[in-house]
Amino acid sequence: MVRDSREGERLAARTRAWPPGDAGTLPGVNGTNEQAGGAERTRRVLSGIQPTGGAHLGNYLGALRWWVDFQDRYDAYYCVVDLHALTVPGDPEELRKATIEMATVLLACGLRPDRCTLFAQSHVPAHAELAWLLECTASMGELSRMTQFKDKAAKGSEESARVGLFTYPVLMAADILLYDADLVPVGDDQRQHLELTRDLAQRWNARYGRTFTVPEAAIPPPGRGARVMDLQEPASKMSKSAASDAGVLYLFDDPATIERKVKRAVTDLDPPGPGTVRWDREAKPGVSNLLELLAALEGTGPEQVAARYDSYGKLKSDLAQAVVSTLEPIQARYRELSADPATVHDVLRAGAKRAAVHAGEVLERARSAIGLLQP
């Protein structure tokens, strides 16, 4: 759904590679595509983020900055996936507050409501209905193989885990398929869920006729922010749910906190000198993580960054300054937007209204294909 001719011209004109100067996983994806309904259209991208937990640098480098880039080159749909947040216990009022706050974060990072469709997942009821239709297509076996369910259930008890935690990959599939998305920017840990989405779309199309567009993953290449690791546990991904925030750089950490966390980041015991600072994920995971972070912020490669340093101190100092410089304008914009939450809510309402149009069309195709009687 291209909203006006000028936007359509802008989308068609912006055909650079992604990421800039690097084709990444997306060679030849600009331009137009034939959707399931048969019409030619501008390629569409969709992604979502949960509202709970503080947004961190991993979210920004691995997803949000690419969302900003994509909004000028694709028909972009982004949602705050508040329904997914219900898979774990939480306070209702806190969830409402967090949804507005996350939308504010997305706008502060650079999303523009005149260049993308930004909405809250629960504001478009078609997500829940299509999820049920897809659950009647998915199997228990393939859902039981989802590693994130196994990992999260292991932290508590599989017996007490909510059913929504087991089935939420199907809701994620519905989120994607409702918009005929060609591309889905996903973290490295979400590839399995996107593969499930592709499997469900292909199975449905084979059984009931061509209904859904089969999406592709958009994942930054290694060293470009695809998987940002914890500063204290470089074998683990930087995460909102980390046991300690000592290794997590949040988007709203102040400069002193950022400098402290980076200076205390895990490296190794090699003495200073040539070859000490090098990119080697297997032998030197801690310093490799720092090199990848600085490379992602600068738009270069980790090996090129490593060549500039012979000690960890200077690397950490430069990384801390780069993080501060990147986050300061985002923090300033967030403060401005936070002063007017009603406007942010209006953005979500307008986005949901636009999203519901296309979602309704796809849901109607699915209802008809599977044999439901029209009202």
BELJOWO-V431393 format. One record per backbone hydrogen bond with DSSP energy under -0.5 kcal/mol. CO is the residue of the C=O (numbers start at 0). NH is the residue of the N-H. If there is no record, write none. Layout:
BEGIN
co->[CO | CO]
nh->[NH | NH]
END
This chain:
BEGIN
co->[3 | 4 | 5 | 6 | 7 | 8 | 9 | 12 | 17 | 18 | 22 | 25 | 30 | 32 | 32 | 34 | 38 | 40 | 42 | 43 | 43 | 44 | 46 | 48 | 54 | 55 | 56 | 57 | 58 | 58 | 59 | 62 | 62 | 63 | 64 | 65 | 66 | 68 | 69 | 69 | 73 | 74 | 75 | 76 | 77 | 78 | 78 | 79 | 79 | 80 | 82 | 83 | 84 | 90 | 91 | 92 | 93 | 94 | 95 | 96 | 97 | 98 | 99 | 100 | 101 | 102 | 103 | 104 | 105 | 105 | 106 | 111 | 111 | 115 | 116 | 118 | 119 | 120 | 122 | 123 | 124 | 124 | 125 | 126 | 127 | 128 | 129 | 130 | 131 | 133 | 133 | 138 | 139 | 140 | 142 | 145 | 146 | 147 | 148 | 149 | 150 | 151 | 152 | 156 | 161 | 161 | 162 | 162 | 163 | 166 | 166 | 167 | 168 | 169 | 170 | 171 | 172 | 173 | 175 | 175 | 176 | 181 | 182 | 183 | 183 | 186 | 187 | 189 | 190 | 191 | 192 | 193 | 194 | 195 | 196 | 197 | 198 | 199 | 200 | 201 | 202 | 203 | 204 | 212 | 215 | 216 | 217 | 220 | 220 | 225 | 227 | 230 | 232 | 232 | 235 | 238 | 243 | 244 | 246 | 246 | 247 | 248 | 249 | 253 | 254 | 255 | 256 | 257 | 258 | 259 | 261 | 272 | 275 | 277 | 279 | 283 | 284 | 285 | 286 | 287 | 288 | 289 | 290 | 291 | 292 | 293 | 294 | 294 | 300 | 301 | 302 | 304 | 305 | 309 | 310 | 311 | 312 | 313 | 314 | 315 | 316 | 317 | 318 | 319 | 320 | 321 | 322 | 323 | 324 | 325 | 326 | 327 | 328 | 329 | 330 | 331 | 332 | 333 | 334 | 335 | 336 | 337 | 339 | 339 | 340 | 341 | 342 | 343 | 344 | 345 | 346 | 347 | 348 | 349 | 350 | 351 | 352 | 353 | 353 | 354 | 355 | 356 | 357 | 358 | 359 | 360 | 361 | 362 | 363 | 364 | 365 | 366 | 366 | 367]
nh->[7 | 8 | 9 | 10 | 11 | 12 | 13 | 14 | 25 | 21 | 25 | 28 | 42 | 34 | 40 | 37 | 34 | 32 | 74 | 181 | 182 | 76 | 78 | 80 | 250 | 59 | 60 | 61 | 62 | 63 | 64 | 65 | 66 | 67 | 68 | 69 | 70 | 71 | 72 | 73 | 75 | 44 | 116 | 46 | 118 | 48 | 80 | 81 | 120 | 84 | 85 | 86 | 87 | 94 | 95 | 96 | 97 | 98 | 99 | 100 | 101 | 102 | 103 | 104 | 105 | 106 | 107 | 108 | 109 | 110 | 109 | 114 | 115 | 117 | 77 | 79 | 122 | 123 | 124 | 126 | 127 | 128 | 129 | 130 | 131 | 132 | 133 | 134 | 135 | 136 | 137 | 142 | 143 | 144 | 145 | 149 | 150 | 151 | 152 | 153 | 154 | 155 | 155 | 160 | 164 | 165 | 165 | 166 | 167 | 169 | 170 | 171 | 172 | 173 | 174 | 175 | 176 | 177 | 178 | 180 | 179 | 215 | 45 | 185 | 217 | 189 | 190 | 193 | 194 | 195 | 196 | 197 | 198 | 199 | 200 | 201 | 202 | 203 | 204 | 205 | 206 | 207 | 208 | 214 | 183 | 218 | 185 | 223 | 225 | 187 | 237 | 265 | 229 | 235 | 229 | 241 | 246 | 247 | 230 | 248 | 249 | 56 | 252 | 257 | 258 | 259 | 260 | 261 | 262 | 263 | 264 | 275 | 277 | 279 | 283 | 287 | 288 | 289 | 290 | 291 | 292 | 293 | 294 | 295 | 296 | 297 | 298 | 299 | 304 | 305 | 306 | 307 | 308 | 272 | 314 | 315 | 316 | 317 | 318 | 319 | 320 | 321 | 322 | 323 | 324 | 325 | 326 | 327 | 328 | 329 | 330 | 331 | 332 | 333 | 334 | 335 | 336 | 337 | 338 | 338 | 339 | 340 | 342 | 343 | 344 | 345 | 346 | 347 | 348 | 349 | 350 | 351 | 352 | 353 | 354 | 355 | 356 | 356 | 357 | 358 | 359 | 360 | 361 | 362 | 363 | 364 | 365 | 366 | 367 | 368 | 369 | 370 | 371 | 370]
END
